[in-house]
Amino acid sequence: MATTPLRRDAARNWDRIVAVARALVDQGTQLQLNDVARRAGLGVGTVYRHFSTPEALLETIATPCLEALAAHGEQALADTDPWRGLEGFLTHTVEAQVTDASLAPVTAAPVDALPRTTALKRSLWSAGATLLDRAREAGVVRPDLASADLVPLMCGIAYAVHVHGGDPSDRVGTAHRYLATLLGGLRATPPVS
C-alpha cells in the first residue's frame, strides 16, 4: 500500500516528535503525547495527527530495531549450521534488548497499535521457533527445550543485565557473558562412547 509523502514541514514535525520520544524512552520516561508535544515545541494536535496513541509512537521508535532483528533472523535462517544460526540470532536479540529501551515494552505488549509491529513480531517469533526446531532436529540443543522457552530465557538475561549489568557501557559485554552461559546449558550433551 503506497502512502503519500509528508509535506516538508509535516516531515520535520514527525522527525522532531520521534527524536523527542526516542530521548524520553532512552531516559526511562513513559511516553505521554502532551509531554512529547511540549518538549518538541509543537501543538498537541500536531502530535496526535501523527500518532494517535503513545503506543503507536513507541512502536514507531522500536520499528528500526525490530526490522534489524527480523533481518538478522532471515540471515540466521539462511545459515546452514543450525547451532551457529540459533546462536547468532540470540546474540543479536540480547544485544538489542540491552541497548534499545523501546524493545521490551513493545515486544511484551499483548496488543499492537500498528500492523507493521504485529508483522515484525510474528517474523521474530517464527524465526526463533524455526531456528530452535532446526537445532533440535540436528541434535545440537536439548530435546526438552521448547520454542516457548526462548522468550522468557532471553527476557531473563535482559532483566539480569539491567539489574546487575553495571555501567551501561558494560551491558553488552555482560549480556554476552550471560548468553554464553545460557547457550552452554542449551547444548545437547554429546553421547558418551
C-alpha positions as CSV (number, residue, x, y, z in Angstrom):
1,M,0.0,0.0,0.0
2,A,1.6,3.3,-1.1
3,T,1.5,6.2,1.2
4,T,1.5,9.9,0.3
5,P,4.8,11.5,1.2
6,L,4.6,14.1,4.0
7,R,4.9,17.7,3.2
8,R,8.3,19.1,4.2
9,D,7.0,20.8,7.4
10,A,5.0,17.8,8.4
11,A,8.0,15.5,7.9
12,R,10.1,17.9,10.0
13,N,7.5,17.7,12.8
14,W,7.3,13.9,12.5
15,D,11.1,13.7,12.9
16,R,11.1,16.1,15.8
17,I,8.3,14.1,17.6
18,V,10.2,10.8,17.1
19,A,13.5,12.3,18.2
20,V,12.0,13.7,21.4
21,A,10.2,10.5,22.1
22,R,13.3,8.5,21.5
23,A,15.2,10.6,24.0
24,L,12.4,10.2,26.6
25,V,12.3,6.4,26.1
26,D,16.1,6.2,26.4
27,Q,15.9,8.2,29.7
28,G,13.3,5.7,31.0
29,T,10.4,8.2,30.9
30,Q,7.0,6.9,30.0
31,L,5.6,8.5,26.8
32,Q,2.7,10.9,27.1
33,L,1.8,12.7,23.9
34,N,1.1,16.0,25.7
35,D,4.6,15.9,27.2
36,V,6.2,15.0,23.8
37,A,4.4,17.9,22.2
38,R,5.6,20.3,24.9
39,R,9.2,19.2,24.7
40,A,9.1,19.2,20.9
41,G,7.7,22.7,20.8
42,L,4.7,21.6,18.9
43,G,1.0,21.7,19.4
44,V,-0.7,18.7,20.9
45,G,-2.9,18.4,17.8
46,T,0.2,18.1,15.6
47,V,1.5,15.2,17.7
48,Y,-1.9,13.5,17.7
49,R,-2.2,13.8,13.9
50,H,1.0,11.8,13.5
51,F,0.5,9.4,16.4
52,S,-3.0,8.6,17.8
53,T,-1.6,6.9,20.9
54,P,1.6,6.7,22.9
55,E,1.8,3.0,22.0
56,A,1.8,4.0,18.2
57,L,4.7,6.4,18.9
58,L,6.6,3.8,21.0
59,E,6.2,1.2,18.3
60,T,7.4,3.7,15.7
61,I,10.5,4.2,17.7
62,A,11.0,0.4,18.1
63,T,10.5,-0.3,14.4
64,P,14.1,0.2,13.2
65,C,15.3,-2.3,15.9
66,L,12.6,-4.8,15.1
67,E,13.4,-4.5,11.4
68,A,17.1,-5.1,12.1
69,L,16.3,-8.1,14.2
70,A,14.0,-9.5,11.5
71,A,16.8,-9.1,9.0
72,H,19.2,-11.0,11.4
73,G,16.5,-13.7,11.7
74,E,16.5,-14.0,7.9
75,Q,20.3,-14.3,7.8
76,A,20.3,-16.9,10.6
77,L,17.7,-19.0,8.8
78,A,20.0,-18.9,5.7
79,D,22.9,-20.3,7.8
80,T,23.5,-24.0,7.0
81,D,24.8,-24.6,10.5
82,P,21.8,-24.9,12.9
83,W,23.8,-24.1,16.0
84,R,25.5,-21.1,14.5
85,G,22.2,-19.7,13.1
86,L,20.5,-20.0,16.5
87,E,23.4,-18.6,18.4
88,G,23.8,-15.6,16.1
89,F,20.1,-14.8,16.2
90,L,20.0,-15.0,20.0
91,T,23.2,-12.8,20.2
92,H,21.6,-10.1,18.1
93,T,18.4,-10.4,20.1
94,V,20.0,-10.0,23.5
95,E,22.2,-7.1,22.3
96,A,19.1,-5.3,21.1
97,Q,17.3,-6.0,24.4
98,V,20.0,-4.3,26.4
99,T,20.7,-1.4,24.0
100,D,17.2,-0.3,22.9
101,A,14.8,0.7,25.7
102,S,11.8,0.7,23.3
103,L,12.1,-3.0,22.5
104,A,11.0,-4.7,25.7
105,P,7.7,-2.8,26.2
106,V,6.8,-3.2,22.5
107,T,7.6,-7.0,22.3
108,A,5.8,-7.6,25.7
109,A,2.6,-5.7,24.7
110,P,-0.3,-8.1,24.2
111,V,-1.9,-5.8,21.6
112,D,-0.1,-3.8,18.9
113,A,-1.1,-0.3,17.8
114,L,0.5,-0.7,14.3
115,P,0.1,-3.6,11.9
116,R,3.8,-3.3,11.0
117,T,4.7,-4.1,14.6
118,T,2.5,-7.2,14.5
119,A,4.1,-8.4,11.3
120,L,7.6,-7.8,12.6
121,K,6.9,-9.6,15.9
122,R,5.5,-12.6,14.1
123,S,8.6,-12.7,11.9
124,L,10.8,-12.7,15.0
125,W,8.8,-15.4,16.9
126,S,8.7,-17.5,13.7
127,A,12.5,-17.2,13.1
128,G,13.3,-18.1,16.7
129,A,11.0,-21.1,16.6
130,T,12.3,-22.3,13.3
131,L,15.9,-21.9,14.3
132,L,15.3,-23.8,17.6
133,D,13.5,-26.6,15.7
134,R,16.3,-26.9,13.3
135,A,18.9,-27.1,16.1
136,R,16.8,-29.6,18.0
137,E,16.4,-31.8,14.8
138,A,20.2,-31.6,14.3
139,G,20.7,-32.8,17.9
140,V,22.7,-29.8,19.0
141,V,20.3,-28.4,21.6
142,R,18.5,-30.2,24.4
143,P,15.4,-32.0,23.2
144,D,13.3,-30.8,26.1
145,L,13.7,-27.1,25.2
146,A,10.5,-25.7,23.7
147,S,10.3,-22.6,21.4
148,A,8.0,-21.0,24.0
149,D,11.0,-21.1,26.4
150,L,13.2,-18.8,24.3
151,V,11.4,-15.6,25.0
152,P,11.4,-15.9,28.8
153,L,15.0,-17.0,28.8
154,M,16.1,-14.0,26.7
155,C,14.0,-11.7,28.8
156,G,15.6,-13.1,31.9
157,I,19.1,-12.3,30.5
158,A,18.0,-8.7,29.6
159,Y,16.4,-8.2,33.0
160,A,19.5,-9.6,34.8
161,V,21.8,-7.3,32.7
162,H,19.6,-4.2,33.6
163,V,19.6,-5.0,37.3
164,H,23.2,-6.4,37.7
165,G,25.0,-5.3,34.5
166,G,26.9,-2.4,36.0
167,D,27.6,0.6,33.9
168,P,25.6,1.0,30.7
169,S,28.8,0.8,28.7
170,D,29.4,-2.7,30.1
171,R,25.9,-4.1,29.4
172,V,26.6,-5.6,26.0
173,G,29.6,-7.5,27.4
174,T,27.6,-8.7,30.4
175,A,24.8,-9.8,28.1
176,H,27.2,-11.8,26.0
177,R,28.6,-13.5,29.1
178,Y,25.1,-14.4,30.4
179,L,24.1,-15.6,27.0
180,A,27.2,-17.7,26.6
181,T,26.3,-19.4,29.9
182,L,22.7,-19.9,28.8
183,L,23.9,-21.3,25.4
184,G,26.2,-23.7,27.2
185,G,23.2,-25.1,29.1
186,L,21.1,-25.4,26.0
187,R,23.6,-27.5,24.1
188,A,22.8,-31.2,23.8
189,T,25.2,-33.4,25.7
190,P,27.2,-35.5,23.3
191,P,26.6,-39.2,23.8
192,V,29.3,-41.0,25.8
193,S,31.1,-43.6,23.8
